[in-house]
Amino acid sequence: MVHQSSTDAASSLLVTALNEGRDVIMDGTLSWVPFVVQTITMARNVHRRRYRMGAGYKVGEDGVVTENYWEQIEEEREQDETKKRRPYRIELVGVVCDAYLAVIRGIRRAIMCRRAVRVKSQLKSHKRFADAFTTYCQQVDNARLYCTNALGGPPKADQSSDRITIVKLIGWKDRERTLLVDPDEIDCLKRVGRLNDEANSIYELYKRPNPAYQAGSVWKDIVLSPSRLNIQQELKYSIQRVERLKR
């Protein structure tokens, strides 16, 4: 209920900001295609008509699902031509990484911040986003897709803090052009789109070839490195302690 309340509050702020013509940055997993596509459609048309929140995801008594996240407000057309608004330019920025890395980072976040997302929910979100990314690209004006698999290399993000994030641009679209991709790197997105979101371990995530087995993978060369034995034990005990607290 708390999560739904916060989601509704965010949706209310979003539609209000768009109705008022403000610049908006929307941050989310973009994993539910109907919601994302309807939101883009609303942003495309909001300079002509005002919107409000719709009924959302509903299951009828007959089992039929209806999804109506935004609805137009019936009102008289604005007659003053000077008040016509320009349409929004919609830009998409996506980030992808191999699923096992996402789970590792999620566990680290849970230990450090006491905030976590269940692994299966995390896997489903990653898979759905990867499947839908090309669909989203057809809906937006500009798109960029970054990969965060790398742990080394030149810094590409915030250097004002102690944390340095390594990112690589692997896909991009400008205006009316089709999506362009880095052919050597876009396999990351394709792999995530094929992952097993019911996996119970890293070895069940993918059908072979599993990237975790490959030489040079973070899992094989760093996470399981014998030099990290103490860290591995500490991580194991931390996870066990968290599990006991949940009982």
Secondary structure, 3 states (H helix, E strand, C coil): CHHHHHHHHHHHHHHHHHHCCCCCCCCCCCCCHHHHHHHHHHHHHCCCCCEEEEEEEEECCCCCEEEEEEEECCCCCCCCHHHCCCCCCCEEEEEECCHHHHHHHHHHHHHHHCCCCCHHHHHHHHHHHHHHHHHHHHHCCEEEEEECCCCCCCCCCCCCCCCCCCCEEEEEEECCCCCEECCCCCHHHHHHHCCCCCCCCHHHCCCCCCHHHCCCCHHHHHHCCHHHHHHHHHHHHHHHHHHHHHC
